[in-house]
Amino acid sequence: MIAYLKGTLIRKSPSQAVIDAGGVGYAAAIPLSTFIRIGEVGQPVELHIYTHLSDSALALYGFSTEAEKDIFLKLIAVSGIGPKLAMNILSGIEPADLAEAVRTGDVARLCLIPGIGKKTALRIAMELQDKLEKKEKVLAAQDSQEREDLVSALLNMGFRRKEVDRVVDDVLRSLTAKAGIEKLLHESLKRLAKL
């Protein structure tokens, strides 16, 4: 099973990336968010991979962050959602926004994603809510001091609480507290600058 690819980006489109890793070209389906983040053709690239084996094919699905891959795995565990629909969902909404929509039960927001009807949106909201809550409890216990320090520093810089909470949670999910407070603060500032 392929879980990670590192190499040179040979070709990319909004739905696929081809990576040369050791002289072999691997084609991986990617969500739009990964397409935006992975850089240009000819540059080094790293993707977290999910390998899907079916009766008729072997398919690779690539993600620029562990958080994206984690949400993808949770989505395909929802009844009626396969890898292609999960990629469509991730192309239509950022992982942090999806988590927020699930947390608040915002079915209307989920219905805005192309290919998602009301029944599927309800199923996603119900089935993912428990999984996300369990993960957040674990993260909160592990990262509580780092989170407090980050939030406090960013609020003292004049950022709004709602934006700070969302960005800090997203940064902690993608980097973890082990990255160190300086790296976490730098990444948080980078993401807040884009808002």
C-alpha positions, 0 to 999 in steps of 0.5 A: 500500500502506498501511503506517501509520495515524494518526488517531482511534479510532472503534471497537474490539473485541478483533479490529478497530479502526476509525480515522478518518484524514483523514475516512476510516474504516479498519478493521484487524484487530488482535491482542488485545495491540494491543487492550489497548494502543491506548486508548479510543474518541475518542483518537488512535491509531497503528498499523503496518499490513500490507496484504494483497491477495487475489483476493477482498478487501483487508484491513488488519492493524494492530499497536501496535508494530513488533515485533508487525508484524515477528513477524506478517510472519515468521509469514505466511512460514511455510508453511501460516500465513495472516494470520488464523492469524498474528493468532490466534497473536499474540492467544494469545501475546506476541511476546517469549513467542513468540520465547522459545518458538521459541528454546527449541523449546517446542512444548508452549507453542505448542500452547496457542495456540487453533488451533495443533496439534502439526504447526503448532507444530513448523513454527513452531518450526523455520522461525522459529528461523533468522529470529529467530537472524539478527535477534538477531545483528544486534541484539546487534551494534548494541545490545550497549553499550546492552543491557549498560548497561540490564541492569546498571542494572536488576540494581542496582535489585534486579530478577531476571536472567531478567525483566531479560533478557526485558524489555530484549530486548523494549524494544530490539526495540520502541524500538531503541538510538537512543531513548537510555538514559533512554527505554530505562530508563524503558520497561524499568521500566514493563514490569517494574512490570507483571510 
